[in-house]
Structures are given as structure tokens and as C-alpha cells.
Amino acid sequence: MAVGEGHRLIVNGALLGLIDSFLLENSDDDRADQLRRYLKGKLPAPAYGEAMEIVERYQTYMKAHDDLLAAQNLGHGRDVSAIDIDRIAIWRQQRDRLRRSILGDDVVQAWYQNDDAQLDQVLQEWRQRLEDSEGPLSRAQAQALRYPVPHWHDKQAEEHHRQYMLRVLEKAVTSFADRRRVRDGSSVR
């Protein structure tokens, strides 16, 4: 956690990690209360108030995220098809609107910019790989701006990259409830 000028909270990835460590990793039921007490003991008054506002919005977001994700019925990213990729891309757009409406642009930028860039890259690459596997490109497709798909001569490196892409997709379609169950040691689903 970082505090800036005037004892104002600096919103960054470390803050998200701290909040998640309480809300997702602790196994008891008073996770939010433990987080409140921790923040109150560590932050000056202005930063504490800002942090608590963010925590409340984040808890609202977590619930809305899981509800919206359940309605999408995406399952896990292991059996990805062209339709799934399109559905994941639609889910990402809906999730982004939800994030911005609940958390605000500054929080979304600080917390999710890198993850969103990774997901965009994977979606583009997966689509390109699917198009490439469907056969020869038409002249229009060949002239269109194409995402540069990496290729390896080493099958192990290729599989490692494929597993990376699956992890990114899996993370994008995993609910907070499932993340909590995994961290608590319970089985998912």
C-alpha cells in the first residue's frame, strides 16, 4: 500500500493484491472485517476512507462479476473454440463496462491494464490461429492487418506458449467464488 501527498491513497496493483489476500485467501467468514481492521491500523484517515470506499465498490463488483459471468455460461477456457473465443471477447467487453461503472476508470487502469492487454493479445492470436487452420487466406484476408502469430520449431516451447494462452483465458472466465474456493483448498465447481 502506498500513501501520497496529503495522506491520499495511491491506487496500485499492491492494493489489489492486499485486498484479494483478505477477501479471497483468508478462509474464515469475517474476511471483510479483518481487512477493515488491517487498513484502519495501517492507513491515515484520508487514505483509510478512500481504501474503504474502494473495498466496498470492489465487493460489489465481485458479486456483479460472478452474476454476469454465470449468465454467460462460459465454463473454463480449456476447450476453446472459435465460438468460445467470440463469447469470451463479448464477456470481456461486458466485464470492462461493469468494472468501469462500479470501480471507476482510475482503479480499472491501475489494477487491470496488464491483464487486459494479455487477454487482448491471446484473443487476437487465438483467432488468427483458428483462421490460419481453416485453410488458405483469401486475397482480402492476406492484405488485412493480421496479428503476428509466433511459431516455434521446438514443440515444447509451442506447447508452453499454448498453455500460457489457456491460463490467460481460464483466468478471464473464472469467478471470484471459484478463485476463493481454490485458495481455500476446496474443489472448484
Sine and cosine of phi, psi and omega as CSV:
sin_phi,cos_phi,sin_psi,cos_psi,sin_omega,cos_omega
0.00,0.00,0.58,-0.81,-0.01,-1.00
-0.74,-0.67,0.61,-0.79,0.04,-1.00
-0.84,-0.54,0.72,-0.70,-0.04,-1.00
-0.97,-0.25,-0.35,-0.94,-0.01,-1.00
-0.83,0.56,0.66,-0.76,0.00,-1.00
0.94,0.34,0.37,0.93,-0.01,-1.00
0.85,0.53,0.57,0.82,0.03,-1.00
-1.00,0.01,0.57,-0.82,0.01,-1.00
-0.95,0.30,0.69,-0.72,0.13,-0.99
-0.99,-0.17,0.88,-0.47,-0.03,-1.00
-1.00,0.10,0.86,-0.51,0.00,-1.00
-0.49,-0.87,0.00,-1.00,-0.02,-1.00
-0.88,0.47,-0.52,0.85,0.02,-1.00
-0.89,0.45,-0.60,0.80,0.04,-1.00
-0.90,0.43,-0.70,0.72,0.05,-1.00
-0.88,0.48,-0.69,0.73,0.03,-1.00
-0.86,0.51,-0.67,0.75,0.03,-1.00
-0.90,0.43,-0.74,0.67,-0.01,-1.00
-0.87,0.50,-0.72,0.69,0.02,-1.00
-0.89,0.46,-0.59,0.81,-0.01,-1.00
-0.88,0.47,-0.54,0.84,0.05,-1.00
-0.99,0.12,-0.75,0.66,-0.13,-0.99
-0.98,0.19,-0.43,0.90,-0.04,-1.00
-0.93,-0.36,-0.52,0.85,-0.14,-0.99
-0.99,-0.11,-0.48,0.88,0.04,-1.00
-0.94,0.33,0.61,-0.79,-0.12,-0.99
-1.00,-0.08,-0.16,0.99,-0.03,-1.00
-1.00,-0.04,0.12,-0.99,-0.16,-0.99
-0.99,0.15,-0.28,0.96,-0.05,-1.00
-0.99,-0.17,0.67,0.74,-0.03,-1.00
-0.83,0.56,-0.75,0.66,-0.05,-1.00
-0.91,0.42,-0.63,0.77,0.03,-1.00
-0.91,0.42,-0.65,0.76,0.05,-1.00
-0.88,0.47,-0.66,0.75,0.02,-1.00
-0.90,0.44,-0.70,0.72,0.02,-1.00
-0.85,0.53,-0.73,0.68,0.00,-1.00
-0.89,0.46,-0.66,0.75,0.01,-1.00
-0.88,0.47,-0.76,0.65,-0.02,-1.00
-0.89,0.45,-0.64,0.77,0.00,-1.00
-0.88,0.47,-0.60,0.80,0.01,-1.00
-0.97,0.23,-0.33,0.94,-0.10,-1.00
-0.96,-0.28,-0.39,0.92,-0.14,-0.99
-0.91,-0.41,0.57,-0.82,0.14,-0.99
-0.93,0.36,0.30,-0.96,-0.14,-0.99
-0.77,0.64,-0.80,0.60,-0.04,-1.00
-0.87,0.50,-0.70,0.71,-0.02,-1.00
-0.92,0.39,-0.60,0.80,0.03,-1.00
-0.88,0.47,-0.71,0.70,0.02,-1.00
-0.87,0.49,-0.67,0.74,0.03,-1.00
-0.91,0.42,-0.67,0.74,0.00,-1.00
-0.89,0.45,-0.67,0.74,-0.01,-1.00
-0.92,0.39,-0.59,0.81,0.07,-1.00
-0.89,0.45,-0.68,0.73,0.02,-1.00
-0.91,0.41,-0.67,0.74,0.01,-1.00
-0.87,0.49,-0.69,0.72,0.01,-1.00
-0.89,0.45,-0.69,0.72,0.04,-1.00
-0.91,0.42,-0.62,0.79,0.00,-1.00
-0.91,0.42,-0.65,0.76,0.05,-1.00
-0.90,0.44,-0.63,0.78,0.08,-1.00
-0.89,0.46,-0.70,0.72,0.02,-1.00
-0.88,0.47,-0.70,0.72,-0.02,-1.00
-0.83,0.55,-0.70,0.71,0.00,-1.00
-0.92,0.40,-0.74,0.67,-0.01,-1.00
-0.90,0.44,-0.63,0.78,0.05,-1.00
-0.85,0.53,-0.78,0.63,-0.04,-1.00
-0.91,0.42,-0.62,0.79,0.05,-1.00
-0.90,0.44,-0.72,0.70,0.00,-1.00
-0.92,0.40,-0.65,0.76,0.02,-1.00
-0.90,0.44,-0.66,0.75,0.02,-1.00
-0.88,0.48,-0.61,0.79,0.01,-1.00
-0.92,0.40,-0.45,0.90,0.01,-1.00
-0.97,0.25,-0.44,0.90,0.00,-1.00
0.78,0.62,0.78,0.63,-0.04,-1.00
-0.99,0.10,-0.39,0.92,-0.08,-1.00
0.93,0.37,-0.42,-0.91,0.02,-1.00
-0.99,-0.16,0.35,-0.94,-0.11,-0.99
-0.98,0.21,0.15,0.99,-0.09,-1.00
-0.95,0.32,-0.57,0.82,-0.03,-1.00
-0.95,-0.31,0.91,0.41,-0.11,-0.99
-0.99,0.14,0.75,-0.66,0.09,-1.00
-0.82,-0.57,0.05,-1.00,0.01,-1.00
-0.85,0.53,-0.65,0.76,0.01,-1.00
-0.91,0.41,-0.67,0.74,0.03,-1.00
-0.87,0.49,-0.67,0.74,0.01,-1.00
-0.87,0.49,-0.69,0.72,0.04,-1.00
-0.89,0.46,-0.66,0.75,0.01,-1.00
-0.92,0.39,-0.62,0.78,0.05,-1.00
-0.91,0.42,-0.63,0.77,0.04,-1.00
-0.90,0.44,-0.65,0.76,0.06,-1.00
-0.91,0.42,-0.70,0.72,0.04,-1.00
-0.85,0.53,-0.69,0.73,-0.01,-1.00
-0.86,0.51,-0.68,0.73,0.02,-1.00
-0.89,0.45,-0.69,0.72,0.02,-1.00
-0.91,0.43,-0.68,0.73,0.01,-1.00
-0.89,0.46,-0.64,0.77,0.02,-1.00
-0.89,0.46,-0.69,0.72,0.04,-1.00
-0.88,0.47,-0.67,0.74,0.03,-1.00
-0.88,0.47,-0.74,0.67,0.02,-1.00
-0.83,0.56,-0.77,0.64,-0.06,-1.00
-0.90,0.43,-0.61,0.79,-0.03,-1.00
-0.94,0.33,-0.52,0.85,-0.05,-1.00
-0.99,-0.11,-0.71,0.70,-0.11,-0.99
-1.00,-0.04,-0.46,0.89,-0.05,-1.00
1.00,-0.03,0.41,-0.91,-0.09,-1.00
-0.88,0.48,-0.66,0.75,-0.06,-1.00
-0.90,0.44,-0.69,0.72,0.01,-1.00
-0.92,0.39,-0.71,0.71,0.00,-1.00
-0.86,0.51,-0.71,0.71,0.01,-1.00
-0.87,0.49,-0.74,0.67,-0.06,-1.00
-0.93,0.38,-0.61,0.79,-0.13,-0.99
-1.00,-0.03,-0.53,0.85,-0.22,-0.97
-0.85,-0.52,-0.02,1.00,-0.08,-1.00
-0.83,0.56,-0.73,0.68,-0.04,-1.00
-0.93,0.37,-0.71,0.71,0.02,-1.00
-0.87,0.49,-0.66,0.75,0.00,-1.00
-0.91,0.41,-0.62,0.78,0.03,-1.00
-0.91,0.42,-0.66,0.76,0.05,-1.00
-0.89,0.46,-0.70,0.71,-0.01,-1.00
-0.89,0.45,-0.68,0.73,0.04,-1.00
-0.85,0.53,-0.71,0.70,0.00,-1.00
-0.87,0.49,-0.73,0.68,-0.03,-1.00
-0.91,0.43,-0.68,0.73,0.02,-1.00
-0.88,0.48,-0.71,0.71,0.01,-1.00
-0.89,0.45,-0.70,0.71,-0.03,-1.00
-0.92,0.40,-0.67,0.74,-0.02,-1.00
-0.90,0.45,-0.68,0.74,0.06,-1.00
-0.86,0.50,-0.71,0.71,-0.02,-1.00
-0.89,0.46,-0.66,0.75,0.03,-1.00
-0.89,0.46,-0.65,0.76,0.04,-1.00
-0.90,0.45,-0.70,0.71,0.03,-1.00
-0.88,0.47,-0.67,0.74,-0.01,-1.00
-0.90,0.44,-0.57,0.82,-0.02,-1.00
-0.97,0.22,-0.25,0.97,-0.03,-1.00
-0.99,0.15,-0.11,0.99,0.06,-1.00
0.78,-0.62,-0.13,-0.99,-0.05,-1.00
-0.89,0.46,0.54,-0.84,-0.01,-1.00
-0.98,0.18,0.58,-0.82,0.16,-0.99
-0.95,0.30,0.26,-0.97,0.01,-1.00
-0.86,0.51,-0.66,0.75,0.00,-1.00
-0.90,0.44,-0.67,0.74,0.02,-1.00
-0.90,0.43,-0.66,0.75,-0.02,-1.00
-0.90,0.43,-0.53,0.85,-0.01,-1.00
-0.99,0.10,-0.34,0.94,-0.01,-1.00
-0.93,0.37,0.43,-0.90,0.06,-1.00
-0.91,0.42,0.87,-0.49,-0.05,-1.00
-0.92,-0.39,0.56,-0.83,0.08,-1.00
-0.95,0.31,0.76,-0.65,-0.02,-1.00
-0.96,0.28,0.94,-0.35,-0.03,-1.00
-1.00,0.05,0.83,-0.55,0.03,-1.00
-0.95,0.31,0.57,-0.82,0.07,-1.00
-0.75,-0.67,0.59,-0.81,0.00,-1.00
-0.85,-0.52,0.53,-0.85,0.12,-0.99
-0.99,0.15,-0.42,0.91,-0.01,-1.00
-1.00,0.01,0.89,-0.45,-0.04,-1.00
-0.89,0.46,-0.53,0.84,0.01,-1.00
-0.91,0.40,-0.67,0.74,0.05,-1.00
-0.91,0.41,-0.64,0.77,0.05,-1.00
-0.87,0.49,-0.71,0.71,0.00,-1.00
-0.92,0.39,-0.61,0.79,0.05,-1.00
-0.87,0.50,-0.69,0.72,0.02,-1.00
-0.91,0.41,-0.66,0.75,0.04,-1.00
-0.87,0.50,-0.67,0.74,0.02,-1.00
-0.91,0.42,-0.61,0.79,0.09,-1.00
-0.85,0.52,-0.74,0.67,-0.01,-1.00
-0.88,0.48,-0.66,0.75,0.03,-1.00
-0.90,0.44,-0.62,0.79,0.04,-1.00
-0.90,0.44,-0.66,0.75,0.03,-1.00
-0.89,0.46,-0.71,0.70,0.02,-1.00
-0.90,0.43,-0.67,0.74,0.01,-1.00
-0.86,0.50,-0.71,0.71,0.01,-1.00
-0.87,0.49,-0.62,0.78,-0.04,-1.00
-0.92,0.39,-0.45,0.90,-0.07,-1.00
-0.92,-0.40,0.36,0.93,0.04,-1.00
-0.98,-0.22,0.76,-0.65,-0.02,-1.00
-0.97,0.26,0.33,-0.94,0.11,-0.99
-0.90,0.44,-0.60,0.80,0.02,-1.00
-0.87,0.49,-0.68,0.74,0.04,-1.00
-0.93,0.38,-0.63,0.78,0.06,-1.00
-0.88,0.48,-0.65,0.76,0.01,-1.00
-0.91,0.42,-0.69,0.72,0.00,-1.00
-0.89,0.46,-0.65,0.76,0.02,-1.00
-0.89,0.45,-0.68,0.73,-0.01,-1.00
-0.95,0.32,-0.49,0.87,0.04,-1.00
-0.98,0.19,-0.18,0.98,-0.01,-1.00
1.00,-0.02,0.07,1.00,0.04,-1.00
-0.99,0.14,0.29,-0.96,0.06,-1.00
-0.98,0.21,0.50,-0.87,0.03,-1.00
-1.00,0.03,0.73,-0.68,0.03,-1.00
0.91,0.40,0.00,0.00,0.00,0.00
